[in-house]
């Protein structure tokens, strides 16, 4: 799993040199994709429907170690609401596999994020954060399968996007391995305010010449 570092939410990089488009409406229209473990879809979060589930996931010790959102539901609510009421450049989503909500994702414009202050980011790069919710779904390769599926969705649906990025904590070796298995490459260590991260990069050029 990977989490947003404290520098990332709320408030993003406001460079006037970067063309801006909302991510939110596009993610809502991405639709389902087939994977070896069933149909998968990203559904933008609705707090009234999803808050209890998300808060339970955030209080799992394995998740809380890297997301730091454990505690009363209001902590998770504030984190998610900041994105839902923001400028649309970050979209909190449920990952639904074969009709079952089982993961949480944040799809964001990396070039409009403070991440761009710490590493080289290109216009229209898409960033992802994720967690696998239930312990029973971890440790059996689902993360790798779903990361690959989401990266391919981003590249297929966002033609201006040439790369998908992630920034898992370097200590989270299982998460780094999942990204590597999903076709990402290690782009180096990045010192962020809240963590030392592994910059993971999925290039369109790796398997999708333009």
Secondary structure as UniProt FT lines:
FT   TURN            6..8
FT   TURN            16..17
FT   HELIX           24..28
FT   STRAND          33..35
FT   TURN            36..37
FT   STRAND          38..44
FT   HELIX           47..58
FT   HELIX           61..67
FT   HELIX           73..84
FT   TURN            85..87
FT   STRAND          90..97
FT   TURN            98..99
FT   STRAND          100..109
FT   HELIX           110..112
FT   HELIX           114..117
FT   TURN            123..124
FT   STRAND          126..132
FT   HELIX           135..137
FT   HELIX           142..157
FT   TURN            159..160
FT   STRAND          163..169
FT   TURN            170..171
FT   HELIX           173..181
FT   TURN            182..183
FT   STRAND          185..192
FT   TURN            193..194
FT   STRAND          195..203
FT   HELIX           204..207
//
